[in-house]
């Protein structure tokens, strides 16, 4: 730059107005080129990010589903992290922003995200808002014993039902990004294969538990689809939603059942405080039955980022290994 200013000074001294004017123009052109080049890298990076579909999801299972299918063509923002109870979850201001800025929103439905129903409905008036469970035939849904006219939302614990959530995601992403349609379809088929393998794994593992011990007792009724598909009796201290509270009578009745049937273990859940299950354990002990806490199960949310349980299939596998390890 110092050299350019020296040239300019010499030209002024020579009195060559024409040459001076020409060089000024050249210098201005160089300056513009430098500025454009300097900004070009940043805008290119921003453009690459903007080229991706911006998807916002609710639960960890759906976040994993969309990431697996979307790959590098989709940027996924999950609202609910590990250990979060979707039944009680209320959207924060940051969540509202994530929903507003998204190109598409994916959620479970069936009143799982009960406290977010209104905001999801309003979001659906402005952009694609997809209920991933919409493709499940109504005949395959379990009725909620707690809420008349509603269905149990915990469909992910039947792998054959969760597989049906793939197609609505593939279809919506393909509509937003037609160039990526074949990739979404391929990744969707790969995900279905993972779920098929998971289903076979669960069947084999559960069959190793003695039939009289195939009783799964947890904090709330999150595992009814699991029991229905894989042949286990399931009992939850609370109802379908953790909004309901268990009373002392519920605790005593469950403790009676466990003692009478000599069930070895019960389980806490990652998204539900353990106190209620610990109360059942104490009540059973008062009746002379030593009952173990068989471990912690992932129910309404997956595991920590970076662990195998962060994914849907990894979370499910760890659950089954915990259950079989305690009840065999």
N, C-alpha and C positions, 0 to 999 in steps of 0.2 A: 504493500500500500504506500510506503514511503517513496518508492521509486516512481509510482504513478503521480504522486503529488509533485515530484521534482520535474518530471516531464511537462506537467501542466504549467509550472512556474516558468520554465524556459520558453514555452510557446507564448505565454503572455508577454514575456520580455521581447520576443521577436516581432510581436504585433501582428501575427498571422491569425486574424479572426476566423478565417475559414477553417484552418487546421485546428484551432482551439475549439471551435464548435464541434468538429468531428470527433476529437478525442474525448470531449465531455460526454458526447453521446455514447461512445464506446465504454467509457468508465461507468456510466449509468447502467448500460446493458450488463456489464460485468457484475455490478452490485446487485441488480435484480436476479441474475443467474445464481449468485451465491446465496441470496435469501431463499430462492425457490428450492435450491438443492438442500439447504439446511432444513427447510420445513418438509421436504418431500419424504424423508425417512420417517418422520413422526406420523404424517398423514397416511403413509403406507401401512404402518403398524396398526393405526386406528382403523384403517379400512379393512385389514385382515380380521380384526376383532368384530367389526360391524357386519362382515360377511357371514359370520356364524349366526345360526338361529339362537335367539336368547330365550331359553325355556326356564320357567319357574315351576318347582314341584313342591308338594307338601311333605309326605312322609319319606323316611330314608329308603324304604323299599321302592317307591316310585322314582326317587332320585337315581337309584342304581339302575332301574329299568330304562330310564330315558338316556342315561349316560352310556349304557351298554349298546343301545340301538343307535344313538346319535353319533357316537364316536367323535372325531375331530371337527365335525360339521356343526356341532351343537354345543353351546355354552350353557351349563345347567346350574341353576341356583336353587338349592334345597332350603326350604323354610325351617323344617324341623330336624334337629340333629339327634345323635344317640341319646337314649334315655328320656326322650321327650314323649309325653302322653298326648296323642292327637285329640283325644276326647275332650280334654280340658284346655287345649291350646288356643290362645287368643292372638290375633295378628298384631305385631308391633308396627310402629311407624315405618321402620326399615322394611318390614314385610310388605306393607302397602306400596312402598316405592318399587320393590322388586316385582310385584304384580303389575304395577302400572307400566314399568319399563320393558316387560317381557313381550316377546312376539307370540308366545303360547304358554298356557298354564295347564299342568296335568295334576289331577287330584284323584283320591280314591273314591269318594262318594259313599252312598249308603249310610249317610250321617256319621261317618267316622270323624270327619272334621266338623263336629257339630257347632262349635263356637265360631266357625268361619263361613257358615252357610250363606249369610247375607253378602259378605264381601266377595265370595266366589261367584255368586249370582250376578252381582253388579259388574264384576270383571268380565263375565261371559257376555254381557251386552256390548262390550267394546272390542273383544278379541277372542280367538279360539280358546276355549276353556274346556278341557277334555276330561271326562270321568273315565278312568281307565277300566273300571269294572263294568262298563255299559254293555260289553259284548257277552257277558256271562248270561246264559239262559236263566230266566227267572225260576224255572223248575229245579235248577241246581243250587239256588240260594237257600240258606237255612233261615227260617223265620225267627225273629227275635222273641224269646219268651218274656222279655221285659217290656218291650214297646210294641203294642198291637199295630199290625199293618206295616211294620218295618222288617228289614232283614239284617241278619248278623253281618257286619262289615268286614270281619277278619278273614277274608277269602284267601289271603296269601298262604295260609297254612294248609291249603290243599293245592299241591303243586299243579295238578291238572287244571284247576280253575285259574291259577295265576298265569298259566301259559296263554290264556285267552286275552290277557291284557296287552299282549305284544302287538296285535294287529291294529288296534286304534292308535297306538303311538306311531307305528310305521306309516299309517295312512296320513296322519296329520303332519308329520315331519316331511313326508313326500310332497304334500300339497304346498307347504311353505318353501321347499327347496326341491323342485322337480329334478334338477341335475344330480341330486344325491339320492334319488329314489331307489335305484338299484343297490346302492350301498346300504341304505336303511333296511331294505328287504333282506339282503344277505345277512346283515348283523342280527336282524330279528330272528332269522332261521337258526343262527348259531346260538342265540339266547334260548330259543325253544329247546334246542338239543341239550343245553345245560340243565334246563328244568326237567326234561325227560329223565336224564341221568340222576338228578336229585330224587325224583319220584321213586325210581327203582331202589336207590340207596335207602330211602326211608322205609319202604316196604320190607326190605331185607332186615334192617336193624330192628324194627318193631317186632318182627316175627321171632326174634331171639329172646324176647321177654316172656316169661311164663304167663300163660293166659290169665291166671288169677291175680297177677300183679299189674296187668295192663290198665291201671287206673291213674289218670293224670289229674292232680289237684294243684291249682294255682290261685293267685290272688283274684283274678277276675276271668270272666268267660271269654277269653281270647282264642281258645283252642278247640272250639266245637267243630270247625271244619276239619281240623287235624284228626280229632277222634272219629268223626264220621267217615273219613276217607281211609284211615289207617288202622281202624279197629281197636280204639281205646275208649274206655269210659272216661269222660271228662267232667270234672266238677270245679267250679270257680266260686270263691267265697263271695265276691261281688258279682254284679250282673254283667251284661254285655258292655256297658259303659262304666268307667271308673267314677262317673259322677255319683253313682249310687254308693251308699255306705253300708258296710256289714255291721250288724248289731251283735250283741253278746249271744243272743239265741242262735244266730247263724253260725257263730264260732262253735258253740256247744254241739249243735246238730252235726256239723262236719266232723268234729272230733269224735263223736259217737260212731259215725260211719267208718272212720279210719281205724278206730280201735277194734270194732266188731269184725272188720274185714282184714285186719292185720296188714294194712298197707304200710310198706316200708318207709316211703319218703314223700314229701310234698315239696313244692318249688316256689321260690320267689321270682319276681319279674323285674327286668331292668328298668322299666318305666313306671313301676308302682312301688311305693314305700313298703318295706318288708314287715312293718309292725303287725299287720293283720295276720299274715301267715305265721309269724312267730307266736301270736296269741293262740292260734290253732294248735301249734306244737305244745305250748304250755298246757292247754286244756286236755290234750291227749295224754300228756304225762300225768296229769292229775287223775286220769282214769286208769293209770297203770300201764299205758302203752308208750314205749320209747319210739318216738317218731323223729326221723332225721329230716333236715333241710337238704334236699338232694342236689341243690345248686341253683344258680340263677339262669332263667330263660329269657331270651329276647322275645318280646311279645308285640308291642306296638311300634317298636323302633329297633334298628340294627345296632351293630357295635361301633366302636370308636374308629375314626379315620385311620387308615394304615393297617388295620387288622383284617383277618379273613372275614370276620363277622360284619364288616362294613357293607359287604354285598348281600343280596338276598339269599343266594344259594349258600354262601358261607355261614350266614346267620342261622339258616334252617339246619344245616348239617351240625353245627355246634349244639343247637338245641337237642337234636335227636341223640347225639353222643352223650349229652348230659343226662337225658331221660333214661336211656338204656343203661348207662353206668350206674345209676341209682336204683333202678327197679329190677335188674336182672337177678 
